[in-house]
Amino acid sequence: MQSQLSFFVSIAFSCIAWGIVAARYIWPELRLRPRAEALRPLLILHSFRFIGLAFLVTGVVSPDLPSAFAQSAAYGDIIAAILALLALISLPTASGIVIAWIFSLWGTADLFNAFYQANHAGLSAGQLGSTYFIPIFIVPLLLITHGLGFRILLRHENESVMREGRQAA
């Protein structure tokens, strides 16, 4: 029970720390950029979600890792990485924005599904082996950057241009 508590406390602290980093350093930089330019660094970050395939590598994870969780998390992540790359190469076209929306919806749902699958399968932190760092370090960053991505996607394109004009005046 102590290791499970440590696991969840680590996730909570990581969410807080990444939230501070995002509010202090990431969002102030992205908020002034045009939509496509603001999405690019977020999509590049998410293109590394292929790392989730590590959940399928015996020896990296415990052989006792529930396969329902491992397969769902690994394949959901690789699909998210592919969608992020597709959006990245199609920006700033309208189809790039549509793919960015699809990526954002898929990627967020995939992360929440991984939490659900882990809970449903009774996953213990020790079963993650060396992939332990993924849910405690990477997933909180991915969730926060999905939030930033939605914020960017929902704003009107002229909004950032108007802000730049106000700051230059």
Phi and psi in radians as a Rosetta constraint file:
Dihedral C 1 N 2 CA 2 C 2 CIRCULARHARMONIC -1.071 0.35
Dihedral N 2 CA 2 C 2 N 3 CIRCULARHARMONIC -0.711 0.35
Dihedral C 2 N 3 CA 3 C 3 CIRCULARHARMONIC -1.202 0.35
Dihedral N 3 CA 3 C 3 N 4 CIRCULARHARMONIC -0.619 0.35
Dihedral C 3 N 4 CA 4 C 4 CIRCULARHARMONIC -1.142 0.35
Dihedral N 4 CA 4 C 4 N 5 CIRCULARHARMONIC -0.737 0.35
Dihedral C 4 N 5 CA 5 C 5 CIRCULARHARMONIC -1.095 0.35
Dihedral N 5 CA 5 C 5 N 6 CIRCULARHARMONIC -0.770 0.35
Dihedral C 5 N 6 CA 6 C 6 CIRCULARHARMONIC -1.061 0.35
Dihedral N 6 CA 6 C 6 N 7 CIRCULARHARMONIC -0.675 0.35
Dihedral C 6 N 7 CA 7 C 7 CIRCULARHARMONIC -1.070 0.35
Dihedral N 7 CA 7 C 7 N 8 CIRCULARHARMONIC -0.874 0.35
Dihedral C 7 N 8 CA 8 C 8 CIRCULARHARMONIC -1.223 0.35
Dihedral N 8 CA 8 C 8 N 9 CIRCULARHARMONIC -0.617 0.35
Dihedral C 8 N 9 CA 9 C 9 CIRCULARHARMONIC -1.128 0.35
Dihedral N 9 CA 9 C 9 N 10 CIRCULARHARMONIC -0.698 0.35
Dihedral C 9 N 10 CA 10 C 10 CIRCULARHARMONIC -1.073 0.35
Dihedral N 10 CA 10 C 10 N 11 CIRCULARHARMONIC -0.743 0.35
Dihedral C 10 N 11 CA 11 C 11 CIRCULARHARMONIC -1.097 0.35
Dihedral N 11 CA 11 C 11 N 12 CIRCULARHARMONIC -0.772 0.35
Dihedral C 11 N 12 CA 12 C 12 CIRCULARHARMONIC -1.094 0.35
Dihedral N 12 CA 12 C 12 N 13 CIRCULARHARMONIC -0.802 0.35
Dihedral C 12 N 13 CA 13 C 13 CIRCULARHARMONIC -1.138 0.35
Dihedral N 13 CA 13 C 13 N 14 CIRCULARHARMONIC -0.630 0.35
Dihedral C 13 N 14 CA 14 C 14 CIRCULARHARMONIC -1.137 0.35
Dihedral N 14 CA 14 C 14 N 15 CIRCULARHARMONIC -0.699 0.35
Dihedral C 14 N 15 CA 15 C 15 CIRCULARHARMONIC -1.072 0.35
Dihedral N 15 CA 15 C 15 N 16 CIRCULARHARMONIC -0.743 0.35
Dihedral C 15 N 16 CA 16 C 16 CIRCULARHARMONIC -1.133 0.35
Dihedral N 16 CA 16 C 16 N 17 CIRCULARHARMONIC -0.839 0.35
Dihedral C 16 N 17 CA 17 C 17 CIRCULARHARMONIC -1.103 0.35
Dihedral N 17 CA 17 C 17 N 18 CIRCULARHARMONIC -0.814 0.35
Dihedral C 17 N 18 CA 18 C 18 CIRCULARHARMONIC -1.158 0.35
Dihedral N 18 CA 18 C 18 N 19 CIRCULARHARMONIC -0.571 0.35
Dihedral C 18 N 19 CA 19 C 19 CIRCULARHARMONIC -1.091 0.35
Dihedral N 19 CA 19 C 19 N 20 CIRCULARHARMONIC -0.720 0.35
Dihedral C 19 N 20 CA 20 C 20 CIRCULARHARMONIC -1.148 0.35
Dihedral N 20 CA 20 C 20 N 21 CIRCULARHARMONIC -0.792 0.35
Dihedral C 20 N 21 CA 21 C 21 CIRCULARHARMONIC -1.035 0.35
Dihedral N 21 CA 21 C 21 N 22 CIRCULARHARMONIC -0.783 0.35
Dihedral C 21 N 22 CA 22 C 22 CIRCULARHARMONIC -1.116 0.35
Dihedral N 22 CA 22 C 22 N 23 CIRCULARHARMONIC -0.795 0.35
Dihedral C 22 N 23 CA 23 C 23 CIRCULARHARMONIC -1.188 0.35
Dihedral N 23 CA 23 C 23 N 24 CIRCULARHARMONIC -0.647 0.35
Dihedral C 23 N 24 CA 24 C 24 CIRCULARHARMONIC -1.502 0.35
Dihedral N 24 CA 24 C 24 N 25 CIRCULARHARMONIC -0.636 0.35
Dihedral C 24 N 25 CA 25 C 25 CIRCULARHARMONIC -2.111 0.35
Dihedral N 25 CA 25 C 25 N 26 CIRCULARHARMONIC -0.679 0.35
Dihedral C 25 N 26 CA 26 C 26 CIRCULARHARMONIC -1.421 0.35
Dihedral N 26 CA 26 C 26 N 27 CIRCULARHARMONIC -0.957 0.35
Dihedral C 26 N 27 CA 27 C 27 CIRCULARHARMONIC -1.069 0.35
Dihedral N 27 CA 27 C 27 N 28 CIRCULARHARMONIC -0.767 0.35
Dihedral C 27 N 28 CA 28 C 28 CIRCULARHARMONIC -0.998 0.35
Dihedral N 28 CA 28 C 28 N 29 CIRCULARHARMONIC -0.544 0.35
Dihedral C 28 N 29 CA 29 C 29 CIRCULARHARMONIC -1.361 0.35
Dihedral N 29 CA 29 C 29 N 30 CIRCULARHARMONIC -0.701 0.35
Dihedral C 29 N 30 CA 30 C 30 CIRCULARHARMONIC -1.400 0.35
Dihedral N 30 CA 30 C 30 N 31 CIRCULARHARMONIC -0.523 0.35
Dihedral C 30 N 31 CA 31 C 31 CIRCULARHARMONIC -1.127 0.35
Dihedral N 31 CA 31 C 31 N 32 CIRCULARHARMONIC -0.422 0.35
Dihedral C 31 N 32 CA 32 C 32 CIRCULARHARMONIC -1.601 0.35
Dihedral N 32 CA 32 C 32 N 33 CIRCULARHARMONIC -0.161 0.35
Dihedral C 32 N 33 CA 33 C 33 CIRCULARHARMONIC -1.460 0.35
Dihedral N 33 CA 33 C 33 N 34 CIRCULARHARMONIC 2.666 0.35
Dihedral C 33 N 34 CA 34 C 34 CIRCULARHARMONIC -1.030 0.35
Dihedral N 34 CA 34 C 34 N 35 CIRCULARHARMONIC 2.706 0.35
Dihedral C 34 N 35 CA 35 C 35 CIRCULARHARMONIC -0.879 0.35
Dihedral N 35 CA 35 C 35 N 36 CIRCULARHARMONIC -0.902 0.35
Dihedral C 35 N 36 CA 36 C 36 CIRCULARHARMONIC -1.077 0.35
Dihedral N 36 CA 36 C 36 N 37 CIRCULARHARMONIC -0.708 0.35
Dihedral C 36 N 37 CA 37 C 37 CIRCULARHARMONIC -1.232 0.35
Dihedral N 37 CA 37 C 37 N 38 CIRCULARHARMONIC -0.540 0.35
Dihedral C 37 N 38 CA 38 C 38 CIRCULARHARMONIC -1.287 0.35
Dihedral N 38 CA 38 C 38 N 39 CIRCULARHARMONIC -0.558 0.35
Dihedral C 38 N 39 CA 39 C 39 CIRCULARHARMONIC -1.311 0.35
Dihedral N 39 CA 39 C 39 N 40 CIRCULARHARMONIC -0.525 0.35
Dihedral C 39 N 40 CA 40 C 40 CIRCULARHARMONIC -0.925 0.35
Dihedral N 40 CA 40 C 40 N 41 CIRCULARHARMONIC -0.924 0.35
Dihedral C 40 N 41 CA 41 C 41 CIRCULARHARMONIC -1.102 0.35
Dihedral N 41 CA 41 C 41 N 42 CIRCULARHARMONIC -0.573 0.35
Dihedral C 41 N 42 CA 42 C 42 CIRCULARHARMONIC -1.188 0.35
Dihedral N 42 CA 42 C 42 N 43 CIRCULARHARMONIC -0.737 0.35
Dihedral C 42 N 43 CA 43 C 43 CIRCULARHARMONIC -1.161 0.35
Dihedral N 43 CA 43 C 43 N 44 CIRCULARHARMONIC -0.665 0.35
Dihedral C 43 N 44 CA 44 C 44 CIRCULARHARMONIC -1.067 0.35
Dihedral N 44 CA 44 C 44 N 45 CIRCULARHARMONIC -0.806 0.35
Dihedral C 44 N 45 CA 45 C 45 CIRCULARHARMONIC -0.973 0.35
Dihedral N 45 CA 45 C 45 N 46 CIRCULARHARMONIC -0.821 0.35
Dihedral C 45 N 46 CA 46 C 46 CIRCULARHARMONIC -1.275 0.35
Dihedral N 46 CA 46 C 46 N 47 CIRCULARHARMONIC -0.267 0.35
Dihedral C 46 N 47 CA 47 C 47 CIRCULARHARMONIC -1.182 0.35
Dihedral N 47 CA 47 C 47 N 48 CIRCULARHARMONIC -0.238 0.35
Dihedral C 47 N 48 CA 48 C 48 CIRCULARHARMONIC -1.494 0.35
Dihedral N 48 CA 48 C 48 N 49 CIRCULARHARMONIC 0.111 0.35
Dihedral C 48 N 49 CA 49 C 49 CIRCULARHARMONIC -1.196 0.35
Dihedral N 49 CA 49 C 49 N 50 CIRCULARHARMONIC -0.090 0.35
Dihedral C 49 N 50 CA 50 C 50 CIRCULARHARMONIC -1.035 0.35
Dihedral N 50 CA 50 C 50 N 51 CIRCULARHARMONIC -0.318 0.35
Dihedral C 50 N 51 CA 51 C 51 CIRCULARHARMONIC -0.992 0.35
Dihedral N 51 CA 51 C 51 N 52 CIRCULARHARMONIC -0.473 0.35
Dihedral C 51 N 52 CA 52 C 52 CIRCULARHARMONIC -1.051 0.35
Dihedral N 52 CA 52 C 52 N 53 CIRCULARHARMONIC -0.335 0.35
Dihedral C 52 N 53 CA 53 C 53 CIRCULARHARMONIC -1.081 0.35
Dihedral N 53 CA 53 C 53 N 54 CIRCULARHARMONIC -0.312 0.35
Dihedral C 53 N 54 CA 54 C 54 CIRCULARHARMONIC -1.058 0.35
Dihedral N 54 CA 54 C 54 N 55 CIRCULARHARMONIC -0.403 0.35
Dihedral C 54 N 55 CA 55 C 55 CIRCULARHARMONIC -1.116 0.35
Dihedral N 55 CA 55 C 55 N 56 CIRCULARHARMONIC -0.280 0.35
Dihedral C 55 N 56 CA 56 C 56 CIRCULARHARMONIC -1.684 0.35
Dihedral N 56 CA 56 C 56 N 57 CIRCULARHARMONIC -0.045 0.35
Dihedral C 56 N 57 CA 57 C 57 CIRCULARHARMONIC -1.696 0.35
Dihedral N 57 CA 57 C 57 N 58 CIRCULARHARMONIC 1.864 0.35
Dihedral C 57 N 58 CA 58 C 58 CIRCULARHARMONIC -1.115 0.35
Dihedral N 58 CA 58 C 58 N 59 CIRCULARHARMONIC 2.391 0.35
Dihedral C 58 N 59 CA 59 C 59 CIRCULARHARMONIC 1.782 0.35
Dihedral N 59 CA 59 C 59 N 60 CIRCULARHARMONIC -0.584 0.35
Dihedral C 59 N 60 CA 60 C 60 CIRCULARHARMONIC -1.467 0.35
Dihedral N 60 CA 60 C 60 N 61 CIRCULARHARMONIC -0.720 0.35
Dihedral C 60 N 61 CA 61 C 61 CIRCULARHARMONIC -1.972 0.35
Dihedral N 61 CA 61 C 61 N 62 CIRCULARHARMONIC 2.838 0.35
Dihedral C 61 N 62 CA 62 C 62 CIRCULARHARMONIC -1.168 0.35
Dihedral N 62 CA 62 C 62 N 63 CIRCULARHARMONIC 2.512 0.35
Dihedral C 62 N 63 CA 63 C 63 CIRCULARHARMONIC -1.080 0.35
Dihedral N 63 CA 63 C 63 N 64 CIRCULARHARMONIC -0.290 0.35
Dihedral C 63 N 64 CA 64 C 64 CIRCULARHARMONIC -1.491 0.35
Dihedral N 64 CA 64 C 64 N 65 CIRCULARHARMONIC -0.043 0.35
Dihedral C 64 N 65 CA 65 C 65 CIRCULARHARMONIC -1.051 0.35
Dihedral N 65 CA 65 C 65 N 66 CIRCULARHARMONIC 2.192 0.35
Dihedral C 65 N 66 CA 66 C 66 CIRCULARHARMONIC -0.996 0.35
Dihedral N 66 CA 66 C 66 N 67 CIRCULARHARMONIC 2.193 0.35
Dihedral C 66 N 67 CA 67 C 67 CIRCULARHARMONIC -1.147 0.35
Dihedral N 67 CA 67 C 67 N 68 CIRCULARHARMONIC -0.522 0.35
Dihedral C 67 N 68 CA 68 C 68 CIRCULARHARMONIC -1.057 0.35
Dihedral N 68 CA 68 C 68 N 69 CIRCULARHARMONIC -0.747 0.35
Dihedral C 68 N 69 CA 69 C 69 CIRCULARHARMONIC -1.196 0.35
Dihedral N 69 CA 69 C 69 N 70 CIRCULARHARMONIC -0.880 0.35
Dihedral C 69 N 70 CA 70 C 70 CIRCULARHARMONIC -1.034 0.35
Dihedral N 70 CA 70 C 70 N 71 CIRCULARHARMONIC -0.827 0.35
Dihedral C 70 N 71 CA 71 C 71 CIRCULARHARMONIC -1.191 0.35
Dihedral N 71 CA 71 C 71 N 72 CIRCULARHARMONIC -0.762 0.35
Dihedral C 71 N 72 CA 72 C 72 CIRCULARHARMONIC -1.080 0.35
Dihedral N 72 CA 72 C 72 N 73 CIRCULARHARMONIC -0.800 0.35
Dihedral C 72 N 73 CA 73 C 73 CIRCULARHARMONIC -1.178 0.35
Dihedral N 73 CA 73 C 73 N 74 CIRCULARHARMONIC -0.783 0.35
Dihedral C 73 N 74 CA 74 C 74 CIRCULARHARMONIC -1.139 0.35
Dihedral N 74 CA 74 C 74 N 75 CIRCULARHARMONIC -0.885 0.35
Dihedral C 74 N 75 CA 75 C 75 CIRCULARHARMONIC -1.263 0.35
Dihedral N 75 CA 75 C 75 N 76 CIRCULARHARMONIC -0.586 0.35
Dihedral C 75 N 76 CA 76 C 76 CIRCULARHARMONIC -1.106 0.35
Dihedral N 76 CA 76 C 76 N 77 CIRCULARHARMONIC -0.692 0.35
Dihedral C 76 N 77 CA 77 C 77 CIRCULARHARMONIC -1.190 0.35
Dihedral N 77 CA 77 C 77 N 78 CIRCULARHARMONIC -0.723 0.35
Dihedral C 77 N 78 CA 78 C 78 CIRCULARHARMONIC -1.172 0.35
Dihedral N 78 CA 78 C 78 N 79 CIRCULARHARMONIC -0.622 0.35
Dihedral C 78 N 79 CA 79 C 79 CIRCULARHARMONIC -1.135 0.35
Dihedral N 79 CA 79 C 79 N 80 CIRCULARHARMONIC -0.730 0.35
Dihedral C 79 N 80 CA 80 C 80 CIRCULARHARMONIC -1.081 0.35
Dihedral N 80 CA 80 C 80 N 81 CIRCULARHARMONIC -0.725 0.35
Dihedral C 80 N 81 CA 81 C 81 CIRCULARHARMONIC -1.103 0.35
Dihedral N 81 CA 81 C 81 N 82 CIRCULARHARMONIC -0.735 0.35
Dihedral C 81 N 82 CA 82 C 82 CIRCULARHARMONIC -1.118 0.35
Dihedral N 82 CA 82 C 82 N 83 CIRCULARHARMONIC -0.778 0.35
Dihedral C 82 N 83 CA 83 C 83 CIRCULARHARMONIC -1.096 0.35
Dihedral N 83 CA 83 C 83 N 84 CIRCULARHARMONIC -0.691 0.35
Dihedral C 83 N 84 CA 84 C 84 CIRCULARHARMONIC -1.081 0.35
Dihedral N 84 CA 84 C 84 N 85 CIRCULARHARMONIC -0.753 0.35
Dihedral C 84 N 85 CA 85 C 85 CIRCULARHARMONIC -1.160 0.35
Dihedral N 85 CA 85 C 85 N 86 CIRCULARHARMONIC -0.714 0.35
Dihedral C 85 N 86 CA 86 C 86 CIRCULARHARMONIC -1.078 0.35
Dihedral N 86 CA 86 C 86 N 87 CIRCULARHARMONIC -0.764 0.35
Dihedral C 86 N 87 CA 87 C 87 CIRCULARHARMONIC -1.104 0.35
Dihedral N 87 CA 87 C 87 N 88 CIRCULARHARMONIC -0.747 0.35
Dihedral C 87 N 88 CA 88 C 88 CIRCULARHARMONIC -1.047 0.35
Dihedral N 88 CA 88 C 88 N 89 CIRCULARHARMONIC -0.776 0.35
Dihedral C 88 N 89 CA 89 C 89 CIRCULARHARMONIC -1.363 0.35
Dihedral N 89 CA 89 C 89 N 90 CIRCULARHARMONIC -0.300 0.35
Dihedral C 89 N 90 CA 90 C 90 CIRCULARHARMONIC -1.664 0.35
Dihedral N 90 CA 90 C 90 N 91 CIRCULARHARMONIC -0.156 0.35
Dihedral C 90 N 91 CA 91 C 91 CIRCULARHARMONIC -1.217 0.35
Dihedral N 91 CA 91 C 91 N 92 CIRCULARHARMONIC 2.607 0.35
Dihedral C 91 N 92 CA 92 C 92 CIRCULARHARMONIC -1.669 0.35
Dihedral N 92 CA 92 C 92 N 93 CIRCULARHARMONIC 0.361 0.35
Dihedral C 92 N 93 CA 93 C 93 CIRCULARHARMONIC -1.181 0.35
Dihedral N 93 CA 93 C 93 N 94 CIRCULARHARMONIC 2.877 0.35
Dihedral C 93 N 94 CA 94 C 94 CIRCULARHARMONIC -1.068 0.35
Dihedral N 94 CA 94 C 94 N 95 CIRCULARHARMONIC -0.650 0.35
Dihedral C 94 N 95 CA 95 C 95 CIRCULARHARMONIC -1.152 0.35
Dihedral N 95 CA 95 C 95 N 96 CIRCULARHARMONIC -0.572 0.35
Dihedral C 95 N 96 CA 96 C 96 CIRCULARHARMONIC -1.107 0.35
Dihedral N 96 CA 96 C 96 N 97 CIRCULARHARMONIC -0.685 0.35
Dihedral C 96 N 97 CA 97 C 97 CIRCULARHARMONIC -1.181 0.35
Dihedral N 97 CA 97 C 97 N 98 CIRCULARHARMONIC -0.701 0.35
Dihedral C 97 N 98 CA 98 C 98 CIRCULARHARMONIC -1.095 0.35
Dihedral N 98 CA 98 C 98 N 99 CIRCULARHARMONIC -0.783 0.35
Dihedral C 98 N 99 CA 99 C 99 CIRCULARHARMONIC -1.141 0.35
Dihedral N 99 CA 99 C 99 N 100 CIRCULARHARMONIC -0.633 0.35
Dihedral C 99 N 100 CA 100 C 100 CIRCULARHARMONIC -1.087 0.35
Dihedral N 100 CA 100 C 100 N 101 CIRCULARHARMONIC -0.692 0.35
Dihedral C 100 N 101 CA 101 C 101 CIRCULARHARMONIC -1.092 0.35
Dihedral N 101 CA 101 C 101 N 102 CIRCULARHARMONIC -0.812 0.35
Dihedral C 101 N 102 CA 102 C 102 CIRCULARHARMONIC -1.069 0.35
Dihedral N 102 CA 102 C 102 N 103 CIRCULARHARMONIC -0.793 0.35
Dihedral C 102 N 103 CA 103 C 103 CIRCULARHARMONIC -1.008 0.35
Dihedral N 103 CA 103 C 103 N 104 CIRCULARHARMONIC -0.835 0.35
Dihedral C 103 N 104 CA 104 C 104 CIRCULARHARMONIC -1.082 0.35
Dihedral N 104 CA 104 C 104 N 105 CIRCULARHARMONIC -0.752 0.35
Dihedral C 104 N 105 CA 105 C 105 CIRCULARHARMONIC -1.170 0.35
Dihedral N 105 CA 105 C 105 N 106 CIRCULARHARMONIC -0.832 0.35
Dihedral C 105 N 106 CA 106 C 106 CIRCULARHARMONIC -1.084 0.35
Dihedral N 106 CA 106 C 106 N 107 CIRCULARHARMONIC -0.875 0.35
Dihedral C 106 N 107 CA 107 C 107 CIRCULARHARMONIC -1.059 0.35
Dihedral N 107 CA 107 C 107 N 108 CIRCULARHARMONIC -0.721 0.35
Dihedral C 107 N 108 CA 108 C 108 CIRCULARHARMONIC -1.175 0.35
Dihedral N 108 CA 108 C 108 N 109 CIRCULARHARMONIC -0.807 0.35
Dihedral C 108 N 109 CA 109 C 109 CIRCULARHARMONIC -1.063 0.35
Dihedral N 109 CA 109 C 109 N 110 CIRCULARHARMONIC -0.680 0.35
Dihedral C 109 N 110 CA 110 C 110 CIRCULARHARMONIC -1.072 0.35
Dihedral N 110 CA 110 C 110 N 111 CIRCULARHARMONIC -0.750 0.35
Dihedral C 110 N 111 CA 111 C 111 CIRCULARHARMONIC -1.144 0.35
Dihedral N 111 CA 111 C 111 N 112 CIRCULARHARMONIC -0.755 0.35
Dihedral C 111 N 112 CA 112 C 112 CIRCULARHARMONIC -1.163 0.35
Dihedral N 112 CA 112 C 112 N 113 CIRCULARHARMONIC -0.632 0.35
Dihedral C 112 N 113 CA 113 C 113 CIRCULARHARMONIC -1.109 0.35
Dihedral N 113 CA 113 C 113 N 114 CIRCULARHARMONIC -0.675 0.35
Dihedral C 113 N 114 CA 114 C 114 CIRCULARHARMONIC -1.085 0.35
Dihedral N 114 CA 114 C 114 N 115 CIRCULARHARMONIC -0.733 0.35
Dihedral C 114 N 115 CA 115 C 115 CIRCULARHARMONIC -1.092 0.35
Dihedral N 115 CA 115 C 115 N 116 CIRCULARHARMONIC -0.743 0.35
Dihedral C 115 N 116 CA 116 C 116 CIRCULARHARMONIC -1.094 0.35
Dihedral N 116 CA 116 C 116 N 117 CIRCULARHARMONIC -0.853 0.35
Dihedral C 116 N 117 CA 117 C 117 CIRCULARHARMONIC -1.068 0.35
Dihedral N 117 CA 117 C 117 N 118 CIRCULARHARMONIC -0.702 0.35
Dihedral C 117 N 118 CA 118 C 118 CIRCULARHARMONIC -1.103 0.35
Dihedral N 118 CA 118 C 118 N 119 CIRCULARHARMONIC -0.783 0.35
Dihedral C 118 N 119 CA 119 C 119 CIRCULARHARMONIC -1.171 0.35
Dihedral N 119 CA 119 C 119 N 120 CIRCULARHARMONIC -0.783 0.35
Dihedral C 119 N 120 CA 120 C 120 CIRCULARHARMONIC -1.103 0.35
Dihedral N 120 CA 120 C 120 N 121 CIRCULARHARMONIC -0.643 0.35
Dihedral C 120 N 121 CA 121 C 121 CIRCULARHARMONIC -1.462 0.35
Dihedral N 121 CA 121 C 121 N 122 CIRCULARHARMONIC -0.090 0.35
Dihedral C 121 N 122 CA 122 C 122 CIRCULARHARMONIC 1.215 0.35
Dihedral N 122 CA 122 C 122 N 123 CIRCULARHARMONIC 0.616 0.35
Dihedral C 122 N 123 CA 123 C 123 CIRCULARHARMONIC -1.030 0.35
Dihedral N 123 CA 123 C 123 N 124 CIRCULARHARMONIC 2.351 0.35
Dihedral C 123 N 124 CA 124 C 124 CIRCULARHARMONIC -1.859 0.35
Dihedral N 124 CA 124 C 124 N 125 CIRCULARHARMONIC 2.583 0.35
Dihedral C 124 N 125 CA 125 C 125 CIRCULARHARMONIC -0.981 0.35
Dihedral N 125 CA 125 C 125 N 126 CIRCULARHARMONIC -0.618 0.35
Dihedral C 125 N 126 CA 126 C 126 CIRCULARHARMONIC -1.128 0.35
Dihedral N 126 CA 126 C 126 N 127 CIRCULARHARMONIC -0.424 0.35
Dihedral C 126 N 127 CA 127 C 127 CIRCULARHARMONIC -1.229 0.35
Dihedral N 127 CA 127 C 127 N 128 CIRCULARHARMONIC -0.311 0.35
Dihedral C 127 N 128 CA 128 C 128 CIRCULARHARMONIC -1.314 0.35
Dihedral N 128 CA 128 C 128 N 129 CIRCULARHARMONIC -0.315 0.35
Dihedral C 128 N 129 CA 129 C 129 CIRCULARHARMONIC 0.980 0.35
Dihedral N 129 CA 129 C 129 N 130 CIRCULARHARMONIC -2.351 0.35
Dihedral C 129 N 130 CA 130 C 130 CIRCULARHARMONIC -1.325 0.35
Dihedral N 130 CA 130 C 130 N 131 CIRCULARHARMONIC -0.106 0.35
Dihedral C 130 N 131 CA 131 C 131 CIRCULARHARMONIC -1.440 0.35
Dihedral N 131 CA 131 C 131 N 132 CIRCULARHARMONIC 0.075 0.35
Dihedral C 131 N 132 CA 132 C 132 CIRCULARHARMONIC -0.902 0.35
Dihedral N 132 CA 132 C 132 N 133 CIRCULARHARMONIC -0.597 0.35
Dihedral C 132 N 133 CA 133 C 133 CIRCULARHARMONIC -1.171 0.35
Dihedral N 133 CA 133 C 133 N 134 CIRCULARHARMONIC -0.399 0.35
Dihedral C 133 N 134 CA 134 C 134 CIRCULARHARMONIC -1.111 0.35
Dihedral N 134 CA 134 C 134 N 135 CIRCULARHARMONIC -0.962 0.35
Dihedral C 134 N 135 CA 135 C 135 CIRCULARHARMONIC -1.266 0.35
Dihedral N 135 CA 135 C 135 N 136 CIRCULARHARMONIC -0.424 0.35
Dihedral C 135 N 136 CA 136 C 136 CIRCULARHARMONIC -1.616 0.35
Dihedral N 136 CA 136 C 136 N 137 CIRCULARHARMONIC -0.304 0.35
Dihedral C 136 N 137 CA 137 C 137 CIRCULARHARMONIC -2.103 0.35
Dihedral N 137 CA 137 C 137 N 138 CIRCULARHARMONIC -0.818 0.35
Dihedral C 137 N 138 CA 138 C 138 CIRCULARHARMONIC -1.484 0.35
Dihedral N 138 CA 138 C 138 N 139 CIRCULARHARMONIC -0.788 0.35
Dihedral C 138 N 139 CA 139 C 139 CIRCULARHARMONIC -1.037 0.35
Dihedral N 139 CA 139 C 139 N 140 CIRCULARHARMONIC -0.777 0.35
Dihedral C 139 N 140 CA 140 C 140 CIRCULARHARMONIC -1.027 0.35
Dihedral N 140 CA 140 C 140 N 141 CIRCULARHARMONIC -0.703 0.35
Dihedral C 140 N 141 CA 141 C 141 CIRCULARHARMONIC -1.086 0.35
Dihedral N 141 CA 141 C 141 N 142 CIRCULARHARMONIC -0.748 0.35
Dihedral C 141 N 142 CA 142 C 142 CIRCULARHARMONIC -1.117 0.35
Dihedral N 142 CA 142 C 142 N 143 CIRCULARHARMONIC -0.738 0.35
Dihedral C 142 N 143 CA 143 C 143 CIRCULARHARMONIC -1.083 0.35
Dihedral N 143 CA 143 C 143 N 144 CIRCULARHARMONIC -0.769 0.35
Dihedral C 143 N 144 CA 144 C 144 CIRCULARHARMONIC -1.148 0.35
Dihedral N 144 CA 144 C 144 N 145 CIRCULARHARMONIC -0.724 0.35
Dihedral C 144 N 145 CA 145 C 145 CIRCULARHARMONIC -1.253 0.35
Dihedral N 145 CA 145 C 145 N 146 CIRCULARHARMONIC -0.452 0.35
Dihedral C 145 N 146 CA 146 C 146 CIRCULARHARMONIC -1.138 0.35
Dihedral N 146 CA 146 C 146 N 147 CIRCULARHARMONIC -0.720 0.35
Dihedral C 146 N 147 CA 147 C 147 CIRCULARHARMONIC -1.044 0.35
Dihedral N 147 CA 147 C 147 N 148 CIRCULARHARMONIC -0.763 0.35
Dihedral C 147 N 148 CA 148 C 148 CIRCULARHARMONIC -1.111 0.35
Dihedral N 148 CA 148 C 148 N 149 CIRCULARHARMONIC -0.696 0.35
Dihedral C 148 N 149 CA 149 C 149 CIRCULARHARMONIC -1.084 0.35
Dihedral N 149 CA 149 C 149 N 150 CIRCULARHARMONIC -0.750 0.35
Dihedral C 149 N 150 CA 150 C 150 CIRCULARHARMONIC -1.099 0.35
Dihedral N 150 CA 150 C 150 N 151 CIRCULARHARMONIC -0.706 0.35
Dihedral C 150 N 151 CA 151 C 151 CIRCULARHARMONIC -1.076 0.35
Dihedral N 151 CA 151 C 151 N 152 CIRCULARHARMONIC -0.728 0.35
Dihedral C 151 N 152 CA 152 C 152 CIRCULARHARMONIC -1.174 0.35
Dihedral N 152 CA 152 C 152 N 153 CIRCULARHARMONIC -0.765 0.35
Dihedral C 152 N 153 CA 153 C 153 CIRCULARHARMONIC -1.146 0.35
Dihedral N 153 CA 153 C 153 N 154 CIRCULARHARMONIC -0.571 0.35
Dihedral C 153 N 154 CA 154 C 154 CIRCULARHARMONIC -1.390 0.35
Dihedral N 154 CA 154 C 154 N 155 CIRCULARHARMONIC -0.362 0.35
Dihedral C 154 N 155 CA 155 C 155 CIRCULARHARMONIC -1.353 0.35
Dihedral N 155 CA 155 C 155 N 156 CIRCULARHARMONIC 2.733 0.35
Dihedral C 155 N 156 CA 156 C 156 CIRCULARHARMONIC -1.351 0.35
Dihedral N 156 CA 156 C 156 N 157 CIRCULARHARMONIC 2.480 0.35
Dihedral C 156 N 157 CA 157 C 157 CIRCULARHARMONIC -1.010 0.35
Dihedral N 157 CA 157 C 157 N 158 CIRCULARHARMONIC -0.631 0.35
Dihedral C 157 N 158 CA 158 C 158 CIRCULARHARMONIC -1.275 0.35
Dihedral N 158 CA 158 C 158 N 159 CIRCULARHARMONIC -0.288 0.35
Dihedral C 158 N 159 CA 159 C 159 CIRCULARHARMONIC -1.013 0.35
Dihedral N 159 CA 159 C 159 N 160 CIRCULARHARMONIC -0.832 0.35
Dihedral C 159 N 160 CA 160 C 160 CIRCULARHARMONIC -1.212 0.35
Dihedral N 160 CA 160 C 160 N 161 CIRCULARHARMONIC -0.589 0.35
Dihedral C 160 N 161 CA 161 C 161 CIRCULARHARMONIC -1.151 0.35
Dihedral N 161 CA 161 C 161 N 162 CIRCULARHARMONIC -0.711 0.35
Dihedral C 161 N 162 CA 162 C 162 CIRCULARHARMONIC -1.109 0.35
Dihedral N 162 CA 162 C 162 N 163 CIRCULARHARMONIC -0.698 0.35
Dihedral C 162 N 163 CA 163 C 163 CIRCULARHARMONIC -1.102 0.35
Dihedral N 163 CA 163 C 163 N 164 CIRCULARHARMONIC -0.751 0.35
Dihedral C 163 N 164 CA 164 C 164 CIRCULARHARMONIC -1.050 0.35
Dihedral N 164 CA 164 C 164 N 165 CIRCULARHARMONIC -0.722 0.35
Dihedral C 164 N 165 CA 165 C 165 CIRCULARHARMONIC -1.097 0.35
Dihedral N 165 CA 165 C 165 N 166 CIRCULARHARMONIC -0.690 0.35
Dihedral C 165 N 166 CA 166 C 166 CIRCULARHARMONIC -1.170 0.35
Dihedral N 166 CA 166 C 166 N 167 CIRCULARHARMONIC -0.697 0.35
Dihedral C 166 N 167 CA 167 C 167 CIRCULARHARMONIC -1.245 0.35
Dihedral N 167 CA 167 C 167 N 168 CIRCULARHARMONIC -0.552 0.35
Dihedral C 167 N 168 CA 168 C 168 CIRCULARHARMONIC -1.283 0.35
Dihedral N 168 CA 168 C 168 N 169 CIRCULARHARMONIC -0.468 0.35
